[in-house]
Amino acid sequence: MKANGEFVTDMEFDTIIKSTDNKFITVQDREKGHAVLDRKGTIVVPFGKYWIDGFDHGLARVCQNKKWGIINTKGEEVLSLVYDNIWNFYGKNRFSTKAVKDGVEKEVFLHDLNPELPRHGKYRILREEPEPYGKHYGEYAGTYAQDVAGYSDDVINDAFDGEPDAYWNID
């Protein structure tokens, strides 16, 4: 779908996963399998070649004949399909993932597969996303609302107007 709401392809798929940069979509058709399309609707990775996860910064996990690997947005295998499992990294803001072969885990740095990515840290730097709501703790440490009920500083400030003792008023 274009930014103006216009579809570039018919809605004929069972599943659609957009890439984190909104440049590609991974689609699944029950009969044809998975494929990758660009914004124009051009097929980049043909149907049925792989099971394909969503693209995160130009990389996606793929599986073929029970072996896992990673491809780039050109459909090139940048990590060979020799692994028994590759941990999901789609939408996780990670700079590495784990690949498992014969029971042995190895850390795979995504920068090594796509040099445009940072070596360390989180992709949050690239996305410029705000910090997630409800993840800050400490301002109200020692209060029942935070230590026992588990409410974050954000929630206490918003829902309780900064008064942690007002937690009792929650329905």
Secondary structure as GFF3:
##gff-version 3
##sequence-region A 1 171
A	DSSP	beta_strand	15	18	.	.	.	ID=ss1
A	DSSP	beta_strand	24	29	.	.	.	ID=ss2
A	DSSP	beta_strand	33	38	.	.	.	ID=ss3
A	DSSP	beta_strand	43	45	.	.	.	ID=ss4
A	DSSP	beta_strand	51	52	.	.	.	ID=ss5
A	DSSP	beta_strand	59	64	.	.	.	ID=ss6
A	DSSP	beta_strand	67	72	.	.	.	ID=ss7
A	DSSP	beta_strand	77	83	.	.	.	ID=ss8
A	DSSP	beta_strand	85	86	.	.	.	ID=ss9
A	DSSP	beta_strand	96	101	.	.	.	ID=ss10
A	DSSP	beta_strand	104	109	.	.	.	ID=ss11
A	DSSP	alpha_helix	110	113	.	.	.	ID=ss12
A	DSSP	alpha_helix	124	127	.	.	.	ID=ss13
A	DSSP	alpha_helix	144	147	.	.	.	ID=ss14
A	DSSP	alpha_helix	153	159	.	.	.	ID=ss15
A	DSSP	three_ten_helix	164	169	.	.	.	ID=ss16
###
